[in-house]
Each structure stands twice: as structure tokens, then as C-alpha cells.
Amino acid sequence: MVDEGTSRRDFLFLGAVGFGSVAVSSCGNTAANTSQEQNTNVVKNNEEDKEPAAKEVTAVEDLMREHGILRRCLLVYSETGLRLRKNAADISPEPLQRTAKLFRAFGEEYHEKKLEEAYLFPRLKEMAASSEAAKYTDVLVAQHVRGREITEYILSITKGPKLGADAVRFADVLMGFVRMYQHHAAREDTIIFPAWKDAVTSDEYDELNDKFEEIEQEQFGEDGFADAAKQMNEIEASMSLSDIAQFTAPSIK
């Protein structure tokens, strides 16, 4: 038979041990929770410190926005053609010289030669001769060649402080250039680019996204599109073309 004193001592001892275990367990859980919270905070802070990943510009998107720059060049030529017929004396050659240089570097030497003629047209010519896109490649190349001839002409007569050509003839040349490239770019945007994208595999297209970006960096040493857009902003400002509200069509009422 166990005496009452012994039982009481055992009870107190076991109680103390149990309390200590609970305390240790509680402390351990608290420490673990604190450590987990700290790790979570570190991860959150690291994620917040990271810059958001840049969105990739795909090959066709790249080609289309380059067309946007070239169309803005065409708007400069079109506006100049209108002004030449009104008062040729008010035309400054400097914006035209800058526009022609930009069209040559960004449009002819890069967009046409390094991308379209090197990657798009050869692939489309491999398609069946009856395909709509394949039928266009030869005439598009011929128009590239004609465009380079006209760009050389524009550069030659805008070197000095005054235009070195008859105003009416020069206006006709500019408007002919604009008309050609309006039709040219419209066919590329709606026929050539979609057909080329369909002609390549998904893996090829992913590789060409990177390849086009590499070519742009090799050609310009920087973001060629951003630089071209900056140049266009400056040219348009010099000709008071920046505010597009002035070109809103008048009401027919």
C-alpha cells in the first residue's frame, strides 16, 4: 500500500514534468512559427525588390510597330507634298533630310533588308506558287528597290538650306512614294505577316523573336524602335504635326 505522502510527491513531480513539457513544446512551436514568419517576410521582400519582368515583343509585333514608324515618315512626306503646292518657300529641307535618313536606316537598311528580305520573303517563296502571299514577294522587293531610289533622291535635294528641285515635281515624287508604301505596308500587315507566322513552327517563331531583337541591337546598339520614335517626335514637333487633334475630320453636319 502506498502512503499518502508518497502519492502526493509523485503527483507533484509528474505535474511539474508535464507542465515543463508543455512549456517546452509551446516555446518550440512559437520559435518555429516566428522562424517561418521571418522566412515568409524575406521571400516577400525579395519578391518586392525584384523588377517586373519585361514583356516580350514578338516578331510580328516588332514588324508591325516598325511599320508604325515608317507610316509616320509617310505622314511627314504627305504633309510636305500638300505644303509644297501651297507655298514652297515655307518648306524647310531639314525635317525632310532627317525623315529620309531615318527611313533609310530604320526602314530600308534594317526592316526591309535585315528582316523582311532575309527571313520573311524567302520562307514565303517556298510556299505553293498559288498562295496569295507568295505572289506578292517579287513585287514587294521591287517596291523596296524603287523606294531606295526615291530616298536617295530626297536626300540629295534636301542637303542645302533650300530645296534643290522644282516644287511641283518634288511634291509629285513624295506623293508617289507615300501612295506606294501605303499599299505596300497594308498588304504586308494583312497578308504577308500572318502568312509568314503560319508558315513557321512555334519553336521557330520563339527563336525568331529573340533573333529579331539581336539584329536590332546589332544594327543600332540600343533599342532601335525607341530611338526612331524619339526622332519622329522631334521631326513632327518641328513641323507642327505633334497635335493630332488638328487632323480630326470636320463634321459633315
GIKAPE-V977545 format. One record per residue. N is the residue number from 0. RES is the residue in three letters. SS is DSSP state (helix for helix, strand for strand, loop for the rest). PSI is psi in radians with two decimals (999 if undefined). OMEGA is omega in radians with two decimals (* if undefined). Layout:
((N,RES,SS,PSI,OMEGA) (N,RES,SS,PSI,OMEGA))
This chain:
((0,MET,loop,2.29,-3.10) (1,VAL,loop,2.33,-3.13) (2,ASP,loop,2.84,-3.06) (3,GLU,helix,-0.61,-3.12) (4,GLY,helix,-0.74,-3.14) (5,THR,helix,-0.77,-3.13) (6,SER,helix,-0.69,-3.12) (7,ARG,helix,-0.74,3.13) (8,ARG,helix,-0.75,3.14) (9,ASP,helix,-0.71,-3.13) (10,PHE,helix,-0.78,3.14) (11,LEU,helix,-0.66,-3.13) (12,PHE,helix,-0.85,-3.14) (13,LEU,helix,-0.64,3.10) (14,GLY,helix,-0.73,3.14) (15,ALA,helix,-0.73,3.13) (16,VAL,helix,-0.78,3.14) (17,GLY,helix,-0.76,3.13) (18,PHE,helix,-0.72,3.14) (19,GLY,helix,-0.68,3.13) (20,SER,helix,-0.74,3.11) (21,VAL,helix,-0.73,-3.13) (22,ALA,helix,-0.77,-3.14) (23,VAL,helix,-0.78,3.14) (24,SER,helix,-0.74,-3.14) (25,SER,helix,-0.75,3.13) (26,CYS,helix,-0.71,3.14) (27,GLY,helix,-0.76,3.13) (28,ASN,helix,-0.70,3.13) (29,THR,helix,-0.76,3.14) (30,ALA,helix,-0.73,-3.14) (31,ALA,helix,-0.75,3.13) (32,ASN,helix,-0.73,3.13) (33,THR,helix,-0.75,3.14) (34,SER,helix,-0.72,3.13) (35,GLN,helix,-0.72,3.12) (36,GLU,helix,-0.70,3.14) (37,GLN,helix,-0.75,3.13) (38,ASN,helix,-0.71,3.11) (39,THR,helix,-0.74,3.14) (40,ASN,helix,-0.66,3.14) (41,VAL,helix,-0.78,3.13) (42,VAL,helix,-0.78,3.13) (43,LYS,helix,-0.76,-3.13) (44,ASN,helix,-0.71,3.13) (45,ASN,helix,-0.70,3.13) (46,GLU,helix,-0.65,3.14) (47,GLU,helix,-0.56,-3.13) (48,ASP,helix,-0.43,-3.11) (49,LYS,loop,2.42,3.06) (50,GLU,loop,2.51,3.13) (51,PRO,loop,2.43,-3.11) (52,ALA,loop,2.39,-3.14) (53,ALA,loop,2.41,3.12) (54,LYS,loop,2.33,-3.09) (55,GLU,loop,2.39,3.02) (56,VAL,loop,2.02,-3.09) (57,THR,loop,2.91,-3.03) (58,ALA,helix,-0.83,-3.12) (59,VAL,helix,-0.66,3.07) (60,GLU,helix,-0.70,3.12) (61,ASP,helix,-0.82,3.14) (62,LEU,helix,-0.71,-3.09) (63,MET,helix,-0.72,-3.12) (64,ARG,helix,-0.47,3.02) (65,GLU,helix,-0.68,3.03) (66,HIS,helix,-0.59,3.10) (67,GLY,helix,-0.73,3.08) (68,ILE,helix,-0.77,-3.11) (69,LEU,helix,-0.61,3.08) (70,ARG,helix,-0.60,3.08) (71,ARG,helix,-0.59,3.02) (72,CYS,helix,-0.74,3.13) (73,LEU,helix,-0.62,3.11) (74,LEU,helix,-0.64,3.08) (75,VAL,helix,-0.79,3.13) (76,TYR,helix,-0.73,-3.12) (77,SER,helix,-0.78,3.12) (78,GLU,helix,-0.67,3.12) (79,THR,helix,-0.71,3.11) (80,GLY,helix,-0.72,3.11) (81,LEU,helix,-0.75,-3.11) (82,ARG,helix,-0.60,3.12) (83,LEU,helix,-0.66,-3.11) (84,ARG,helix,-0.36,3.14) (85,LYS,helix,-0.87,-3.11) (86,ASN,helix,1.57,-3.08) (87,ALA,helix,-0.47,-3.10) (88,ALA,helix,-0.40,-3.11) (89,ASP,helix,-0.05,-3.07) (90,ILE,loop,2.16,3.05) (91,SER,loop,2.29,-3.13) (92,PRO,helix,-0.42,-2.99) (93,GLU,helix,-0.84,3.11) (94,PRO,helix,-0.60,3.12) (95,LEU,helix,-0.68,3.09) (96,GLN,helix,-0.78,3.13) (97,ARG,helix,-0.71,-3.14) (98,THR,helix,-0.75,-3.14) (99,ALA,helix,-0.68,3.10) (100,LYS,helix,-0.70,3.12) (101,LEU,helix,-0.76,3.14) (102,PHE,helix,-0.69,3.14) (103,ARG,helix,-0.89,-3.05) (104,ALA,helix,-0.84,-3.03) (105,PHE,helix,-0.66,-3.09) (106,GLY,helix,-0.97,-3.01) (107,GLU,helix,-0.88,-3.07) (108,GLU,helix,-0.56,-3.09) (109,TYR,helix,-1.19,-3.02) (110,HIS,helix,-0.82,-3.08) (111,GLU,helix,-0.96,-3.03) (112,LYS,helix,-0.78,-3.01) (113,LYS,helix,-0.41,-3.09) (114,LEU,helix,-1.16,-3.03) (115,GLU,helix,-0.89,-3.06) (116,GLU,helix,-0.38,-3.12) (117,ALA,helix,-0.57,-3.02) (118,TYR,helix,-0.68,-3.03) (119,LEU,helix,-0.99,-3.02) (120,PHE,helix,-0.76,3.11) (121,PRO,helix,-0.67,-3.14) (122,ARG,helix,-0.66,-3.13) (123,LEU,helix,-0.53,3.13) (124,LYS,helix,-0.30,3.07) (125,GLU,loop,-0.27,3.14) (126,MET,loop,2.94,3.13) (127,ALA,loop,2.46,-3.09) (128,ALA,loop,-0.39,-3.13) (129,SER,loop,-0.18,-3.11) (130,SER,loop,2.53,-3.08) (131,GLU,helix,-0.76,-3.08) (132,ALA,helix,-0.73,-3.11) (133,ALA,helix,-0.56,-3.13) (134,LYS,helix,-0.42,-3.05) (135,TYR,helix,-0.37,-2.93) (136,THR,helix,-0.75,-3.09) (137,ASP,helix,-0.76,-3.13) (138,VAL,helix,-0.57,3.11) (139,LEU,helix,-0.69,3.09) (140,VAL,helix,-0.72,3.11) (141,ALA,helix,-0.65,3.11) (142,GLN,helix,-0.56,3.02) (143,HIS,helix,-0.78,-3.13) (144,VAL,helix,-0.78,3.13) (145,ARG,helix,-0.69,3.11) (146,GLY,helix,-0.68,-3.14) (147,ARG,helix,-0.59,3.07) (148,GLU,helix,-0.75,-3.12) (149,ILE,helix,-0.65,3.08) (150,THR,helix,-0.71,3.10) (151,GLU,helix,-0.69,3.11) (152,TYR,helix,-0.79,3.14) (153,ILE,helix,-0.75,3.13) (154,LEU,helix,-0.64,-3.06) (155,SER,helix,-0.56,-3.07) (156,ILE,helix,0.04,3.11) (157,THR,loop,0.34,-3.12) (158,LYS,loop,-0.65,-3.04) (159,GLY,loop,-3.04,-3.13) (160,PRO,loop,-0.30,3.10) (161,LYS,loop,2.71,3.14) (162,LEU,loop,2.35,-3.12) (163,GLY,loop,0.78,3.13) (164,ALA,loop,2.81,3.06) (165,ASP,loop,2.30,-3.03) (166,ALA,helix,-0.77,-3.09) (167,VAL,helix,-0.76,3.13) (168,ARG,helix,-0.72,-3.14) (169,PHE,helix,-0.70,3.10) (170,ALA,helix,-0.72,3.11) (171,ASP,helix,-0.72,3.12) (172,VAL,helix,-0.80,-3.13) (173,LEU,helix,-0.77,-3.11) (174,MET,helix,-0.60,3.07) (175,GLY,helix,-0.70,3.09) (176,PHE,helix,-0.81,-3.13) (177,VAL,helix,-0.82,-3.11) (178,ARG,helix,-0.78,-3.14) (179,MET,helix,-0.84,-3.06) (180,TYR,helix,-0.42,3.05) (181,GLN,helix,-0.81,3.10) (182,HIS,helix,-0.72,-3.13) (183,HIS,helix,-0.94,-3.09) (184,ALA,helix,-0.61,3.14) (185,ALA,helix,-0.70,3.11) (186,ARG,helix,-0.68,3.13) (187,GLU,helix,-0.76,-3.11) (188,ASP,helix,-0.66,-2.99) (189,THR,helix,-0.28,-3.12) (190,ILE,helix,-0.96,-3.02) (191,ILE,helix,-0.92,-3.09) (192,PHE,helix,-0.82,3.10) (193,PRO,helix,-0.70,-3.13) (194,ALA,helix,-0.70,3.12) (195,TRP,helix,-0.74,3.12) (196,LYS,helix,-0.67,3.12) (197,ASP,helix,-0.46,-3.06) (198,ALA,helix,-0.42,-3.13) (199,VAL,loop,2.72,3.10) (200,THR,loop,2.93,3.13) (201,SER,helix,-0.70,3.13) (202,ASP,helix,-0.74,3.11) (203,GLU,helix,-0.74,-3.12) (204,TYR,helix,-0.73,3.10) (205,ASP,helix,-0.72,3.12) (206,GLU,helix,-0.67,-3.12) (207,LEU,helix,-0.48,3.02) (208,ASN,helix,-0.84,-3.13) (209,ASP,helix,-0.68,-3.10) (210,LYS,helix,-0.75,3.14) (211,PHE,helix,-0.66,3.11) (212,GLU,helix,-0.70,3.11) (213,GLU,helix,-0.75,-3.13) (214,ILE,helix,-0.73,3.12) (215,GLU,helix,-0.75,-3.13) (216,GLN,helix,-0.66,3.10) (217,GLU,helix,-0.65,-3.08) (218,GLN,helix,-0.70,-3.01) (219,PHE,helix,-0.22,3.14) (220,GLY,loop,0.15,-3.14) (221,GLU,loop,-2.90,3.08) (222,ASP,loop,1.73,-3.06) (223,GLY,helix,-0.67,-3.14) (224,PHE,helix,-0.82,-3.12) (225,ALA,helix,-0.70,3.13) (226,ASP,helix,-0.72,3.12) (227,ALA,helix,-0.72,3.12) (228,ALA,helix,-0.68,3.12) (229,LYS,helix,-0.76,3.11) (230,GLN,helix,-0.72,3.14) (231,MET,helix,-0.69,3.09) (232,ASN,helix,-0.75,-3.12) (233,GLU,helix,-0.74,-3.14) (234,ILE,helix,-0.80,-3.13) (235,GLU,helix,-0.70,3.12) (236,ALA,helix,-0.68,-3.12) (237,SER,helix,-0.35,3.14) (238,MET,loop,0.19,-3.13) (239,SER,loop,0.74,3.14) (240,LEU,loop,0.05,-3.03) (241,SER,loop,-0.68,-3.09) (242,ASP,loop,1.77,-3.06) (243,ILE,helix,-0.14,3.09) (244,ALA,helix,-0.50,-3.12) (245,GLN,helix,-0.28,-3.11) (246,PHE,helix,0.11,3.08) (247,THR,loop,2.26,-3.10) (248,ALA,loop,2.46,3.13) (249,PRO,loop,2.70,3.11) (250,SER,loop,2.55,3.13) (251,ILE,loop,-0.01,3.13) (252,LYS,loop,999,*))
